[in-house]
């Protein structure tokens, strides 16, 4: 708490900058480009951990059989610059980890990266002008593009109405900017969430009549072997309590997964790569 108080003045400065930027777009002083094809934006207000990529993949699975779609991401942490179209053999250094994952799962669709989304969409059209729809990953704050449908994800366990602006908290902008979303998906809800909890959560978000809100939960599948012939998967299915497991995660908040797996194996050891990377970077800066 004391550390948060020390960071609060920086959060105030950050909030002023974000407020002015949003007003410049609201008053059309900064232009938002609207394209002639459907553009679906998937994003969040909380920095990381709301489940954007799984929902992007879900949208792809819903649309890909009827429409020719393209996914555009900024390509966080990639080494390349400007516009880049992912190929099946593209590396994380080329496109970033999430676009790499999407391309591996859906090799038939166009996956591209560009921090300038307007430029990215125009370049995809130059590559293929028969695109029926675009999905923009992590684009709620990228207001240079005017989406036809804006989907905002909120983690039930880290609600935006109980958080603070960066760097004192995890909010990229003020919670009231939820008004820009058409659909709000509350993710990672408890298995047994009741109606009164949903109503209370919705009231605290101040949803408007023209917005739709949905409450979702995680449903885990059964573990799959990373390498073929690694071991007999049936042995694991039938005797999970006999196995000791090392769980390696690279997500912002693995707590729900840890809770789910905590009593399923004889021993569960964990290694969160995301946290290790952060620790290494902090160490390097000293």
C-alpha positions in Angstrom: 0.0 0.0 0.0 2.8 2.4 0.9 4.5 1.6 -2.5 1.3 2.4 -4.3 1.0 5.8 -2.5 4.5 6.6 -3.7 3.5 5.8 -7.3 0.2 7.7 -7.1 1.6 11.1 -8.3 2.9 9.4 -11.4 -0.5 7.8 -11.9 -2.1 11.2 -11.8 0.3 12.6 -14.5 -0.4 9.5 -16.6 -4.1 9.9 -16.1 -4.0 13.5 -17.3 -2.1 12.5 -20.5 -4.6 9.7 -21.2 -7.6 11.9 -20.5 -6.3 14.6 -22.9 -5.6 12.0 -25.6 -9.0 10.5 -25.4 -10.7 13.9 -25.5 -8.7 14.7 -28.7 -10.2 11.6 -30.3 -13.7 12.3 -28.8 -13.7 15.8 -30.3 -12.3 14.4 -33.6 -9.2 16.6 -33.3 -7.3 13.4 -33.8 -8.9 11.4 -36.6 -10.2 7.8 -36.3 -10.2 6.0 -39.7 -13.3 3.9 -40.5 -12.9 1.2 -43.1 -15.5 -0.2 -45.5 -15.1 -3.8 -44.2 -16.1 -5.0 -40.7 -13.4 -4.4 -38.1 -13.7 -6.1 -34.7 -11.5 -4.8 -31.9 -10.7 -7.0 -28.9 -9.0 -5.3 -26.0 -9.0 -4.4 -22.3 -8.5 -1.6 -19.9 -6.5 -3.7 -17.4 -2.8 -4.3 -18.5 -2.6 -8.0 -19.3 -4.2 -11.1 -18.1 -7.8 -10.8 -19.2 -7.8 -13.5 -21.9 -7.6 -11.5 -25.1 -5.8 -14.1 -27.2 -8.1 -17.0 -26.4 -11.1 -14.8 -27.3 -9.4 -13.7 -30.6 -8.9 -17.4 -31.4 -12.6 -18.1 -30.5 -13.7 -15.4 -32.9 -11.5 -16.8 -35.6 -13.0 -20.3 -35.2 -16.5 -18.8 -35.4 -15.8 -16.7 -38.6 -13.1 -18.5 -40.6 -15.4 -21.0 -42.4 -17.8 -18.3 -43.7 -15.6 -15.3 -44.2 -12.0 -14.5 -45.3 -10.6 -12.8 -42.2 -7.3 -11.3 -41.2 -5.9 -10.8 -37.7 -3.8 -7.7 -37.0 -1.7 -7.4 -33.8 1.0 -4.9 -32.8 3.4 -7.8 -32.3 4.5 -7.1 -28.7 8.2 -7.9 -28.0 9.1 -8.7 -31.6 12.5 -7.7 -33.1 11.1 -6.8 -36.5 9.8 -3.3 -37.3 6.8 -1.9 -39.2 4.5 -4.2 -41.1 5.1 -7.9 -41.2 3.0 -10.8 -42.3 3.4 -14.0 -40.3 4.3 -17.2 -42.0 4.1 -20.7 -40.6 7.8 -20.7 -40.0 7.9 -17.2 -38.6 9.6 -16.9 -35.2 8.6 -15.1 -32.0 11.3 -12.6 -32.8 9.6 -12.0 -36.2 6.0 -11.5 -35.0 5.7 -11.9 -31.2 4.5 -14.9 -29.2 0.7 -14.4 -29.5 0.6 -13.8 -33.3 2.9 -16.8 -33.6 0.5 -18.9 -31.6 -2.5 -17.7 -33.7 -0.7 -18.5 -37.0 0.2 -22.0 -35.8 -3.4 -22.7 -34.9 -4.9 -21.1 -38.0 -2.3 -21.3 -40.8 -5.0 -20.7 -43.4 -5.7 -17.1 -42.3 -3.7 -13.9 -42.6 -1.9 -12.9 -39.4 0.0 -9.7 -39.5 1.7 -7.3 -37.1 2.0 -3.5 -37.2 1.9 -1.1 -34.3 0.2 1.4 -36.6 -3.1 -0.4 -37.2 -4.3 1.9 -40.1 -1.0 1.2 -41.9 -1.4 -2.5 -41.1 -4.9 -2.8 -42.5 -3.9 -0.9 -45.7 -0.9 -3.2 -46.2 -3.0 -6.3 -45.7 -5.4 -5.0 -48.4 -2.5 -4.5 -50.7 -1.5 -8.1 -50.0 -5.1 -9.4 -50.4 -8.0 -7.1 -51.3 -10.6 -9.9 -50.7 -10.6 -9.7 -46.9 -14.1 -9.8 -45.5 -13.3 -8.8 -41.9 -10.5 -7.8 -39.6 -9.9 -8.8 -36.0 -7.6 -6.3 -34.1 -5.9 -7.9 -31.1 -5.3 -5.6 -28.1 -6.7 -2.5 -29.8 -9.1 -0.9 -27.3 -6.6 2.0 -26.8 -5.6 2.2 -30.4 -8.2 4.8 -31.4 -6.7 5.6 -34.8 -9.0 2.9 -36.2 -12.7 3.2 -35.7 -14.0 -0.4 -35.2 -17.4 -1.6 -36.2 -17.6 -3.7 -33.1 -15.6 -3.2 -29.9 -15.2 -6.0 -27.5 -13.8 -5.2 -24.0 -12.6 -7.9 -21.7 -12.6 -7.5 -17.9 -11.1 -10.0 -15.4 -13.8 -10.8 -12.8 -11.0 -11.2 -10.2 -9.4 -7.8 -11.1 -12.4 -5.5 -11.7 -11.6 -2.1 -13.2 -13.7 -0.4 -10.6 -11.4 -1.6 -7.8 -8.1 -0.8 -9.6 -5.8 2.2 -10.1 -4.2 3.8 -13.1 -0.6 2.8 -14.1 1.9 2.7 -12.4 0.0 2.6 -9.1 -2.3 -0.1 -10.5 -2.9 -1.9 -13.7 -5.4 0.4 -15.6 -4.4 1.7 -19.0 -7.1 4.4 -18.8 -10.0 5.5 -16.6 -12.8 2.9 -16.0 -15.4 5.3 -17.5 -13.9 4.7 -20.9 -15.8 1.4 -20.9 -18.5 3.5 -22.6 -16.6 3.0 -25.9 -17.2 -0.8 -25.9 -20.2 -2.4 -27.6 -19.8 -5.8 -25.8 -18.3 -6.4 -22.4 -17.0 -9.9 -21.6 -16.3 -10.5 -17.9 -13.8 -13.3 -17.9 -12.6 -15.9 -15.5 -15.8 -15.9 -13.4 -16.3 -18.4 -10.6 -17.9 -21.7 -11.6 -20.9 -21.1 -9.3 -21.4 -17.3 -9.8 -24.9 -16.4 -8.9 -27.3 -13.9 -10.4 -27.0 -11.3 -7.6 -23.2 -11.2 -8.1 -23.6 -10.6 -11.8 -26.1 -7.8 -11.2 -23.9 -6.1 -8.6 -20.9 -6.4 -10.9 -22.8 -4.9 -13.8 -24.1 -2.0 -11.7 -20.6 -1.1 -10.6 -19.5 -1.0 -14.3 -22.3 1.5 -15.1 -23.3 -0.4 -18.3 -25.4 1.7 -20.7 -28.6 0.3 -22.4 -26.8 0.1 -25.7 -24.1 -2.2 -24.4 -24.2 -6.0 -23.9 -22.5 -7.8 -21.1 -21.6 -11.5 -20.8 -20.1 -13.5 -17.9 -17.7 -16.2 -19.0 -15.7 -18.9 -17.2 -12.7 -21.0 -18.0 -13.3 -24.7 -19.0 -10.0 -26.6 -19.0 -9.4 -29.5 -21.4 -7.3 -32.6 -20.6 -3.5 -32.2 -20.9 -2.0 -33.1 -24.3 1.6 -34.3 -24.9 3.9 -31.7 -26.3 5.9 -34.3 -28.2 4.6 -37.4 -29.9 5.4 -40.7 -28.2 6.6 -38.8 -25.1 4.6 -41.2 -22.9 1.3 -43.0 -22.9 -1.3 -40.3 -22.4 -3.8 -43.0 -21.1 -1.5 -43.6 -18.2 -1.9 -40.0 -17.2 -5.7 -40.0 -17.7 -6.1 -43.1 -15.5 -3.5 -42.4 -12.8 -3.1 -38.6 -12.4 -2.6 -38.9 -8.7 0.6 -40.9 -9.3 2.3 -38.2 -11.3 4.6 -35.4 -10.2 4.2 -32.5 -12.6 6.2 -29.3 -13.4 3.8 -26.7 -14.7 5.5 -24.0 -16.8 3.4 -20.9 -17.5 4.0 -17.7 -19.5 0.8 -15.9 -18.7 0.2 -12.8 -16.6 -1.9 -14.4 -13.9 -1.7 -18.2 -13.7 -3.5 -18.4 -10.3 -6.8 -19.9 -11.7 -4.8 -22.6 -13.5 -2.8 -23.4 -10.3 -6.0 -23.6 -8.3 -7.5 -26.0 -10.9 -4.5 -28.3 -10.9 -3.6 -28.1 -7.2 -5.2 -31.3 -6.1 -5.0 -33.4 -9.3 -1.5 -34.6 -9.1 0.8 -36.2 -6.5 3.0 -33.2 -6.6 2.8 -29.9 -8.5 5.8 -27.7 -9.1 5.4 -24.4 -10.9 7.6 -22.1 -13.0 6.1 -18.9 -14.3 8.3 -17.7 -17.2 6.6 -14.3 -17.3 7.6 -13.6 -13.8 11.2 -14.8 -14.3 11.6 -12.5 -17.3 10.4 -9.5 -15.3 12.9 -10.4 -12.5 15.7 -10.7 -14.9 15.0 -7.4 -16.5 14.8 -5.6 -13.1 18.1 -7.2 -12.2 19.7 -6.0 -15.3 18.7 -2.4 -14.6 20.4 -2.3 -11.3 
